[in-house]
């Protein structure tokens, strides 16, 4: 048995021969017609847990959502838009008036730093409102939605109509390995070639050492991912399926017929988006000349860098996790893609301790609820039904959770840790062992960085299971013919 591996059929063919040579009459009391294998092939995620394909009808999911969740309100939308803009202006005004009065240089530096962080959180919420406008969920009027979205996204240097078009494709092909527009993972061979070159030999001892978990390398990749991910995606479709073509043909700013991202009917919108970006760039330049680089850095450019970071962190963690599958186009469906996302409730929660009192011992500040319009905690629902306004998304999420059961993915891991874990452990995707051709790909890595190594787990228990099954078979065959072998629990 020591030489038998999980892919070696010798044990099972020999048992079949034994069964045939002894005869069915002597075995029918103890062995069923079909022999159980040492492990039935199954989809295993990076943590070693079994994944099964969900089987839902979209109409059943929509039927579970209360009808009031689909209602759109102009007044509610205008409230949130004006509120977020007031947040930003008020924060800038308070900083401009009071921070220069702080005498200590280091405390003043900390105050300015806190301002850039807070303003970045607020700008992210404003960007999310523009994203919602692209889904036509803010108001019943597409014209009003487009106007609000175009203004908000142009203020934040995001090409509104261009992003709206590619984002719609993303919703239709979420986690489709050939058709998704963002965060498309690499195969094992692609990943090795990208990081180690074409001549890399995975069987080399040197390669094994290089492939080990290296926190500094992971940190460097994470920094580049967070700083350059969003502009890289806009400029040359970084992490998208067309990224290999790069700028200009895979750019969100390319409004010519040679574009790989847009059809002819969308090119006018791309041009208008570029025009909005150009106008905002001119306004920023005039502001720099008027107020100086220091003020513009504090009140716009540094918060904008935080905005870039949060956009990438939020969306990356929503679509990248050890438990999330990807699919080939032949297997992918809208439902499978929509359920291949993760809600992250309370993943950005601050608790401020207070002196004991009869009512409360701490203040909890939920960034997602206060600034990000619950985008981080209702993303699964957003993919299942993107026409629901964000201010009804929490109620709709609670309505569909019982129906989805185990296929609803939610993770309250702090966002920073989730980002780090995914960057470090989710390196490439491939089909589970024995599931070749299934079209279902799970995350893997070269350093077995999941909570349990899926492959290692199977390798370590395979021989034990095979021996146990063989002993049960032989004992039943020669000694206990009156007993029935129970199905082994693989």
N, C-alpha and C positions, 0 to 999 in steps of 0.2 A: 504493500500500500504506500510505502514511503515515496515511491517514484511516480505515483499517480497525481497529476495536477488537475485543475478544474476543467481544462480543455481536453483532457485525455479520455477518450471513450473506451479505453481497454476494460476498465472495471465493469462498465454497464453492458458492453457487448458480451463479456464472458459470463455475466449473470444471465443474460438472455439465452446464451447457448446452453447453460446449465438447465434453465427452465425448459428449453425445448428438448434436451436429451432425456430428462426425467419423465417428461410427459405432463400434459395438462391435468390428467386425472389425479395425479398425486399432489398437485399444487393448487388446485382450485379452492381448497379450504383455507389456504393461507396467503396466496398472492393474487392480486387482481390482474386483469388482462394487461393493463398498462403499468410498467415499472416506474416508480418514482425516481427521479434523478437526484443527485446530491444537492443541487439547488436549481430551482426553476429560474431561468433568466428573468430579471426584473430591472426596472429603471431605479437606480440609486442616485440620490443627490450627493453633494460633496460631504455631507455629514454622515453618509451611510444609511440614510433613511429611504424607505421605498417611496417612489413617486408613482401615482396612478393618474391616468388621464381623466380630467373632469368630463362629465357628460350632462350638460345643461342646455336648455333651449333659451335663447335670448328673450323670447316672449314671456317665459315663466319668470325670468328675473325682473323684467319690466313690470309684470303684473304684481310683483311683491312690493313694489315701491308705491307709497301713497301718492295720489294724484296731485296733491298740493305741492309736492316736491318739484313738479315740472313748471310751476308758475314763475314767471319772470316779472320783476317790478322795476320800473324806471326810477322811482323814488329811492328804493333800497340801493340800487346801483349808484346813483348820484351821491347818496350818503357815504358809501364806502370810498368812492373816488375822491370826493372832497375831503373826507376824513384823513385819508392817507397823505394827500398833498399838504394838508394842514400839519400833520405830524412832521413831515419833512421840513417845511418852512419854520415851524415853531422850534424844532430842534436846532436848526441853523441859527435862528435869531437868538435863542438862549445862549448858544455857544459863542456867538459873536459879541454879545453884551457882557457876559459874566466870566468866561474863561480867561480873557486877557487880564482880569483883575486879580487872578491868583498869583501871589508873589513868588511862590516856590517854582522853580523851573521844571523840576521833575513832576510835581503834581500837575502843572499846566500841561506838560507833555502827555500825562496819563488822561487828562480831561479831553484833550484833542483826539487822542487815540480812541477813547470811549465814544466820542461823537462820531468818528468815522465808522465804527462798528455799528452803532445804533442807526445811523443814516443808511448804512448798507442793508440792514434788516428791513427798514422802511421802504427803500427803493425796490427790494425784492418783492414786497407786497404790491407795490405799484406795477411792477413788471407782470406779476401774476394776474392782476386785473386786465392788463392788455392781452395776456394769454387767454383769459376767459372770454374777452371780446372776440377773439379769433374763432371761438367755438359758438359764437352767437348766443351766449347764455346770459349776458348782462341785461338785455332788454328784449322785448318782442320785435324791435325794429332792427333789421340787419344794417341799415344805413347808420343808425345811431351807434350800434356796436362797432362798426368799422371806423367811424369817426373817433370814438373814444379810444379804441385800440391803436389806431394809427398815431394819434397824438401821444399817448402814453409810451408806446414802444419807440417812437422816433426820439422822444426826450431821453430815452435810455439807449440810444444807438442800436436799436434792434430793427431790422427791416420787417415791418409788420406783415405785409401781404406775402412776402417771400417765405417768412417763417410759418405763416398760416398754412401755406400750400404744402410745405414739407412736413409740417406737424400733422396735417390731416392724413398724409401717407403713413406716418408713424402709427397713428391710431388704427389704421386699417391693417397694418402688417407688424404689429408689436411682437418682437422676439422672433420674427421670421428671418432666418439666416441669409436669405437672398434679397429680400425686399424691404426690410426695415431701414429707416433713414438715420438711425443714431444708435450708439452703443452696440454695434454688431460685433460679436466676439470673434476671435481667431480660432482656427483649429490648432491642434498640438503642433503640427508641422509648421504652420504659419508663425506661430508664436516663437518656436525655437529658431526659425530662420530670422525673424525680426530682431530678436535679442542676442542671438549668438552667431548669426551669419549662415550662409548656405552650406558651408563646409563643416558645420558642427556635427559631432558624432555623439548622439545621446548615450551610446554604450561605453563611452570613454570615461575612465575614472576622473579625469580632469573636468569633464562636463558635469559629472555628478556633484563634484565639489562646487562648481560655479552655480549650479541650479539650486543649491541649498537656500533656505530662507535667509535673506540678507536684509535686515531692517533698514539700513542706510540706503540701499538701492531702492527698496520699496518707498521710503520717505521721499527720495528724489523724484521718483516717478509720480508720486502723489502730488508733490508741489507743482510739477510741470502740468499734470492733469488739471489741477485746480486753477492755475494761472492762465494757461493757454487753451484749455478745453473749449470754452465758449467761443472766443474769437476764432479759434481754429475750425470749429464746426461751421461757423458762418462763412468763413473765407474759402475753405476748400473741403467742406463736408467731412472733417475729421471724425473718425469712428463710424461713419456711414458707409454704405455699400459702394458709393461712387468716389470714396476718398482716394482710391488709387489713381484717379484721373486728375485730382487736385485742381488748383486754380488755373484758369478761370472757369472751366467748363462745369466744375462741380461746386461753384460758388453761389451763395445766396444773393450775390450782387450782380450776377451776369444775366443781362436781360436780352441776350441775342438768341436767335433760333438754335444755335449750337449748344445751348445749355442742356446738361444731362439731368437737371432736377425739375425743370418746368416745361410744360407744353406751351404751344403758341398762345393759347388764350390767357395764360398766366403772366406773360412777359410784360404786359402793361402794368400790372400790379407790382412786378419786380422793379420796374423803372420808377414808379411812384414811391416805392419804399426807399430806393436809392436817393430820390429827391428829398425825402424827409430826413434821411441821415445826413445828406449834404447841408441842408438848412441848419440842422442842429450842430453840425461841426462848425459852421460859420459863426453861429451864436456863441459857441464855446470859445472860439478864437477871439471874438470881440470881447468877451468877458475876461479872458486872460489879459488882453491889452488894457482893460479898464481896471480890474481888481488885482491883477498879478497872479503869478503861478502859485504862490503860497496859499492864498485864499481859495483859488479854484481847486487846488489839490485837496485842501481840507474839506471843502463843501461840495465837491463833485467827483473829482478823479479817484481819490482813495475810497469813498463810498461806492463808486462804480466798480472798483476792483473787488470789493466785498460782494457786490451784486453778482459779478461774474462767478465768484467762488460759490455762492449759495445756489445759483441756478444749476451749476454742474453737480454740486454735492447732493442737492435734493433729488434731481432727476436720475442721477447715477445710482443712488441708493434705492430709489424706487424700482429700478429695473435690473439691478445687479445684486444677487444674493446667492448664498450657497444652496438654497432650496429652489431656485428659479430655473425652469427649463427653457430651451430654445428649440425651434422646430424647422424642419425643411419645408419648402412651399407645398409639397405634396401632402403633408400632415397638418400644416398650420390652418387654423380657422380663427375667425374673429374672437370667439369665446376663449379659445386656448390662449391667444395673445393677451386678451384683457385680463385673464386670471394669472398671467405670468408677471404680475407686478406685486409690490409690497406696500402696504400701509405702514407708516411709522408714527403711531400716536405717542405723544409724550417723549419723543426722541430728542427734543430740544426744550427741556423743562428745567427752570431754575427754581430752587427752593431757598428762600431767605428766612433763616431762623429768627424768631421774635421771642421776647421775654414771655414766659408762661402767662396766660390769661384765660379767663373762663371760656373764651370763644375759639381762639385759634393760636396755634403755636408756631406757625410758619406761613409765609406768603409764597404761593406757587405761581410762577410766571410762565405760561405756556406760549412760547414764541410763535408756534404754528397757528395757534388760535388768535393771538393778538395781532400779529403782523402779516401772516402768510395765508390767511383766509382758509385755514384747514386743508391747504393743498397737500401737506405731508401725510395727513391722517385719513384722507378720503380718496386716495389715488386709484384704488381698485375700482371703486364706484365710478370715478371719472372716466375710466377706460370702458367700463361696461355700458355707461350711458352718459356721454359727454355733453348732452343737451340739458342736464340738470344744473341750475345755478349753484354757485359755490355756497351760497347762504342756506341751501337746503341739502347740501351733500352729506352732512353729518347724520341727519335724520334718515336719509335714503340708505346710507351705509348700514345703520343699525337694522333697517328693514330687510336687507338682503343677506346679512351675515348668517342667520340661521339656515337659510336655504343653501348657501354655498358650503357650509360646514368646514371640513378640513381643507377644502380648496380655496378658502379665503386666507390670504397670507397677511399677517400682522406681526410687527416686530418693534418693541419699545426700546431696543438697544440705542444708547445715545448716538446721535448722528455722526459725531466725530469718530466714534469707535466703529460704527457700521461702515463708514467710508474707509477707514484703515483696514478693517478685516477684508472687505471686498477687494480693495486694491492689492492686498498681499496674497490672498488665497484664490481669488477668481481669476485665473490666468488664461485659460482656454476652455473650449467645450468639446466634448466627444460623447459618443454613444456608450452606454453602459456595456460591460462585458456580456457577451452572449445576446446582445440586442442589436447587432449590426443590421442596418437597413430599416430600423424602426422609425427613423426620422425624428427621434427625440434625443436631444443633446443636453447633457448636464455639465456643470462647471467642474473642472479638474485643475490640478496644479502639479508641479514637479517635486514639491517638498512635502506633500501630504499634510497640508495646512488646515484641513477641516477638523471639526471636533473629533471625528473618527475618519480614518482613511477608508474610503469605500472599497478600494482595491485591496488594501492591506487587511481589512476586516474579513473579506472573503477568503483571501489566501490563508490567513492564520486559522480559520475555522473549517476550511474545506476538507482537509485530510481527516480531521476529527469526525466530521459528519459522514464522510465516506466510509470510514472504519465502522462507525456505529451502525450505519445502514447495512453494511455487509454482514456484520455479526448478527443482526436481527434476522436477516434473510436466511443465513445458514442455520441459525438456531431453529427457526420455524421450519425450514426444509427438512432437517434431519432429526429433530427432537420433539418439536411441538407442532405437529401437523394440524392439530385441532384449533390452533390459535390463528387469529388474523393479524397480520402486520399492520399497525396503525400508520397512517401517512406520516412520514418524517416531517418535522417542522424545520424547514430550511430558513 
